Amino acid sequence: MTRPILATIHTDALRHNLTVARRHAPNSRMMAVIKANGYGHGLLRVASALRDADGFAVLNVSEGVALREAGYAQQTILLLEGLFSADELAVAARHRLAIVVHSEPQLLMLERAKGLPAIDVFLKVNTGMNRLGVPLGRFWSFYDRLRACASVGQLTLMTHFATADEPPGIEKQFELFDGLTSQIPAPRTMANSAAILRYPQTHTEWVRPGIMLYGASPYSDLSFADLDLHPAMTLGSEIIAIQAMQPGDAVGYGRRFIAEKPTRVGVVACGYADGYPRHAPNGTPIAVAGKLTRTIGRVSMDMLYADLTGIPEADLGSPVELWGAQVSVDAVAQASGTVGYELLCALAPRVPVEEN
């Protein structure tokens, strides 16, 4: 018998969420962010569902090549961290991959290139994220050199917001980027999911929806349902054993949960080796037989525990939702002190995946 854990990918939800992004930014082109194996949903599976997007953003050359070889010939395919070595330049040019330029070595690669087709470039500006990006004081030097470079095709200007999802918001970064670039006759892109949904002034020629496409909320104060998003992944399993605990009994490693009253415990076939967070505390939401309850005890490698005390109909084989439409991945993440992005991306290769 096959172990009952299963991740179900809802391709209709992916398409719906892209429609939501278009509804918020109707005059912008959509650069769907599908890095990290499509946020754990499968790179090519997500690309197929989102084939109406105008572009795809990925991390590295191999992902871009995989998309081109899968037949995605019309979309812009952007490498979000650019090239890591000069030998990738010919591959990027041959497959018409657009690249981010955020550093002097990347600019020099282009200036020293000989005999290659022109490559579209997204010049990334550091407006306060302090992760990747050209310093404001060097922007014009980079811009002028890229404009003069024979290896560069279309030039687009970009930045990334640090707090579009929380205070203080985007105002300072937006003002810096807009003041620097608004008069330049070049396409621009700055909006991630949080900015798409909340800050229409950031809706320039391109927007870059990421987490919203997968049906998770970029905000801590709004749920996916509040934003009309549909979860694109359901992680489900079953009850494989039941224990009856008396007051004073403990469950799991470290005796982290000790019963204060008679407690019925369901053992679920899912653990941290499947991608569920080991640090999820007592009380993390979980659904059994369609009813919300809580996890108890420490998550093991292959199993975790659900409180069945208030669900008398739960039995061996009862369905369990770890996250999905009833238990949001954001709720599990919040209880565990992390973000939904991490949980989705951490889905383990050993978990079977199906589409519906």
C-alpha positions in Angstrom: 0.0 0.0 0.0 1.3 3.4 -0.9 2.0 5.9 1.9 -1.0 8.2 1.8 0.7 11.6 1.7 0.0 13.5 -1.5 0.5 17.1 -2.8 -2.2 18.1 -5.2 -1.5 21.0 -7.6 -4.6 23.0 -8.7 -3.8 24.4 -12.1 -7.1 26.2 -12.3 -6.1 28.1 -9.1 -2.9 29.2 -10.8 -4.8 30.5 -13.7 -7.3 32.3 -11.5 -4.6 33.9 -9.5 -2.9 35.3 -12.6 -6.3 36.7 -13.6 -6.4 38.5 -10.2 -3.0 40.0 -10.8 -4.2 41.2 -14.2 -7.3 42.7 -12.6 -5.2 44.7 -10.3 -2.6 45.8 -12.9 -4.6 45.7 -16.2 -2.1 47.9 -18.1 1.0 46.1 -17.1 2.7 43.0 -18.6 2.9 40.0 -16.3 6.3 38.5 -15.4 5.2 35.4 -13.5 7.9 34.5 -10.9 8.3 30.7 -11.1 11.7 30.2 -9.6 12.4 27.6 -6.9 10.8 24.9 -9.0 7.7 27.1 -9.3 7.6 27.7 -5.6 7.5 23.9 -5.1 4.7 23.4 -7.5 6.9 22.2 -10.4 8.5 24.6 -12.9 7.0 23.2 -16.1 3.7 22.4 -14.5 3.3 26.1 -13.4 4.6 27.4 -16.7 1.9 25.4 -18.5 -0.8 26.7 -16.3 0.5 30.3 -16.6 1.2 30.2 -20.3 -0.9 33.3 -20.8 1.7 35.3 -18.8 3.9 37.7 -20.8 7.1 36.5 -19.2 8.6 34.1 -16.7 11.2 35.0 -14.0 13.5 32.2 -12.9 16.8 32.0 -11.1 19.4 30.5 -13.4 20.3 29.6 -17.0 19.2 25.9 -16.7 15.7 26.9 -15.8 15.5 29.3 -18.6 16.8 26.8 -21.1 14.3 24.2 -19.8 11.4 26.6 -20.5 12.6 27.4 -24.0 13.1 23.7 -24.8 9.6 23.0 -23.5 8.2 25.4 -26.2 7.9 28.7 -24.4 9.2 30.7 -27.4 7.1 33.9 -27.1 7.5 34.8 -23.4 10.3 36.9 -22.0 12.3 34.7 -19.7 14.3 36.7 -17.1 17.2 35.4 -15.0 16.6 37.3 -11.7 20.2 37.2 -10.5 21.7 37.5 -13.9 24.7 35.5 -15.0 27.2 33.9 -12.6 30.0 33.4 -15.1 31.0 34.6 -18.6 30.5 31.1 -20.1 26.8 31.4 -19.5 26.6 34.4 -21.8 26.5 32.4 -25.0 23.9 30.1 -23.7 21.7 33.0 -22.6 22.1 34.6 -26.0 21.3 31.5 -27.9 18.1 30.9 -25.9 17.1 34.5 -25.9 17.1 34.8 -22.1 16.9 38.3 -20.6 19.3 38.9 -17.7 19.4 41.1 -14.7 22.6 43.3 -14.4 23.3 44.3 -10.8 27.1 44.4 -10.6 30.3 45.6 -12.4 31.4 42.1 -13.3 28.1 41.4 -15.0 28.4 44.6 -17.0 32.0 43.8 -18.0 30.8 40.4 -19.3 28.5 42.1 -21.7 31.1 44.8 -22.7 33.7 42.1 -23.5 31.4 39.8 -25.4 32.1 39.4 -29.1 29.9 38.1 -31.9 26.8 37.3 -29.8 23.2 38.3 -30.5 22.0 41.2 -28.4 20.7 40.2 -25.0 17.8 42.0 -23.2 18.9 43.5 -19.9 17.1 44.5 -16.8 19.3 47.0 -14.9 18.6 46.5 -11.2 18.9 49.6 -8.9 19.4 49.3 -5.2 16.8 51.7 -3.6 17.0 50.4 -0.1 16.7 46.6 -0.1 20.5 46.4 0.0 20.5 42.9 -1.5 21.2 43.2 -5.2 21.3 46.3 -7.3 23.5 49.1 -8.6 24.1 51.9 -6.0 22.1 55.0 -6.8 25.3 57.0 -7.3 26.5 54.6 -10.0 23.2 54.3 -11.9 24.0 56.8 -14.7 27.4 55.2 -15.3 25.8 51.7 -15.7 22.9 53.1 -17.7 25.1 54.9 -20.2 27.5 52.0 -20.6 24.6 49.5 -21.2 23.1 51.9 -23.8 26.4 52.0 -25.6 27.1 48.3 -25.4 26.6 46.4 -28.7 25.7 43.2 -26.7 22.6 44.8 -25.1 19.2 44.7 -26.7 16.1 46.1 -24.9 17.0 47.8 -21.6 14.5 47.7 -18.8 15.0 49.4 -15.4 14.0 47.6 -12.2 14.1 47.7 -8.4 12.7 45.5 -5.6 10.8 46.6 -2.5 11.8 45.5 1.0 8.5 46.3 2.8 5.7 46.3 0.3 3.9 43.9 2.6 4.3 45.8 5.9 5.1 49.2 7.3 6.7 51.5 6.3 5.6 50.4 2.9 7.1 51.5 -0.4 7.1 55.3 -0.3 10.8 56.0 0.2 12.0 53.4 -2.3 9.3 54.3 -4.8 10.2 58.0 -4.7 13.9 57.2 -5.2 13.3 54.9 -8.1 10.6 57.0 -9.7 12.6 60.2 -9.3 15.6 58.6 -10.9 13.9 56.8 -13.8 10.5 58.3 -14.6 11.9 60.5 -17.5 13.9 57.8 -19.1 12.3 56.3 -22.2 12.7 52.7 -21.0 10.3 50.1 -19.6 10.4 49.8 -15.8 9.4 47.1 -13.3 9.1 47.4 -9.5 5.9 45.7 -8.3 6.0 42.3 -6.5 2.8 40.6 -5.3 2.3 42.9 -2.3 2.8 46.0 -4.4 0.5 44.7 -7.2 -2.3 44.3 -4.7 -1.8 47.5 -2.6 0.1 50.1 -4.6 -1.2 50.9 -8.0 1.4 53.6 -8.6 4.0 50.9 -8.9 2.2 49.3 -11.9 4.6 50.2 -14.6 5.3 48.4 -17.9 6.0 45.1 -16.1 4.8 43.7 -12.8 6.3 40.6 -11.1 3.6 38.5 -9.3 5.1 35.7 -7.2 3.5 34.3 -4.1 0.0 35.5 -5.0 0.1 33.2 -8.0 0.3 30.2 -5.7 -2.7 31.4 -3.6 -0.8 32.6 -0.5 -1.1 36.1 0.9 1.9 38.4 1.0 0.4 40.1 4.0 0.1 39.0 7.6 -3.2 40.9 8.1 -5.1 39.6 5.0 -5.9 36.0 4.1 -5.8 34.5 0.7 -9.6 34.6 0.7 -9.6 38.3 1.5 -7.6 38.8 -1.7 -9.7 36.5 -3.9 -6.8 34.1 -4.3 -7.1 30.3 -4.5 -4.5 28.0 -3.0 -2.7 26.2 -5.7 -1.4 23.3 -3.5 -3.1 21.0 -1.1 -0.9 18.9 1.1 -2.9 16.0 2.3 -2.4 12.7 4.1 -4.3 10.3 6.4 -4.5 9.1 10.0 -2.4 5.9 10.2 -2.7 5.2 14.0 -4.8 6.4 17.0 -3.7 6.6 20.6 -5.8 7.2 23.7 -4.0 9.3 26.2 -4.9 9.8 29.9 -4.0 12.8 32.0 -0.2 12.9 32.5 0.5 10.9 29.3 2.9 12.5 26.8 3.2 12.1 23.0 6.3 12.2 20.8 9.9 13.1 21.2 10.8 15.3 24.1 7.3 14.9 25.8 6.5 18.3 24.4 2.7 17.8 24.8 1.4 16.3 28.1 -2.3 15.6 28.3 -4.3 17.4 31.0 -7.5 15.4 30.2 -8.4 12.3 28.3 -7.1 13.0 24.7 -7.5 11.1 21.5 -4.4 11.4 19.3 -4.2 10.7 15.6 -0.9 9.9 14.0 -0.5 11.5 10.6 1.7 10.2 7.8 3.6 13.5 7.3 6.8 14.7 8.9 9.7 17.1 8.4 11.3 14.9 5.8 8.2 15.7 3.7 8.6 19.4 4.1 6.4 20.1 7.1 8.1 22.4 9.6 9.7 20.5 12.4 9.4 23.6 14.6 5.6 23.8 14.3 4.3 24.2 17.9 1.4 22.6 19.7 -1.7 24.2 18.4 -0.7 24.6 14.7 -3.9 24.3 12.7 -4.7 21.1 10.8 -7.9 19.6 9.5 -9.0 16.0 10.0 -12.1 14.6 8.3 -13.0 18.1 7.2 -12.9 19.6 10.7 -10.3 22.0 12.1 -8.2 20.9 15.0 -4.6 21.3 16.2 -1.3 19.5 16.1 0.2 18.3 19.4 3.7 17.1 20.2 6.9 17.5 18.3 6.9 16.8 14.5 8.9 13.7 13.7 10.8 12.9 10.5 7.9 10.9 9.0 4.9 11.6 11.3 3.1 14.2 13.3 0.2 14.2 15.7 -3.3 15.7 15.6 -5.8 16.2 18.4 -8.9 14.1 17.6 -10.6 14.7 20.9 -13.3 16.8 19.4 -13.7 14.7 16.2 -15.2 11.4 17.3 -15.9 10.3 13.7 -12.1 10.5 12.9 -10.7 7.0 12.4 -7.9 5.2 10.7 -7.8 6.4 7.1 -9.5 9.7 7.8 -8.3 12.4 5.4 -6.0 15.1 6.8 -5.3 18.5 5.3 -1.9 19.8 6.3 -2.5 22.9 4.2 -4.8 23.9 1.4 -8.1 25.6 1.1 -9.3 24.8 4.6 -6.0 25.2 6.4 -4.0 28.0 4.7 -0.3 27.5 4.3 0.0 31.0 5.7 -1.6 29.9 9.0 0.7 27.0 9.3 3.7 29.2 8.5 2.6 31.9 11.0 2.2 29.4 13.8 5.7 28.1 12.9 7.4 31.4 12.9 8.1 31.5 9.1 6.4 32.4 5.9 4.3 30.4 3.4 7.0 30.8 0.7 9.3 28.6 2.7 6.8 25.8 3.3 5.7 25.7 -0.4 9.3 25.7 -1.6 10.3 23.0 0.9 8.0 20.3 -0.3 10.2 17.3 -0.4 10.9 15.3 -3.6 9.6 12.1 -1.9 6.1 13.5 -1.7 4.0 12.3 -4.7 2.4 15.1 -6.7 -0.7 15.1 -8.9 -2.6 17.7 -10.8 -6.3 18.4 -10.9 
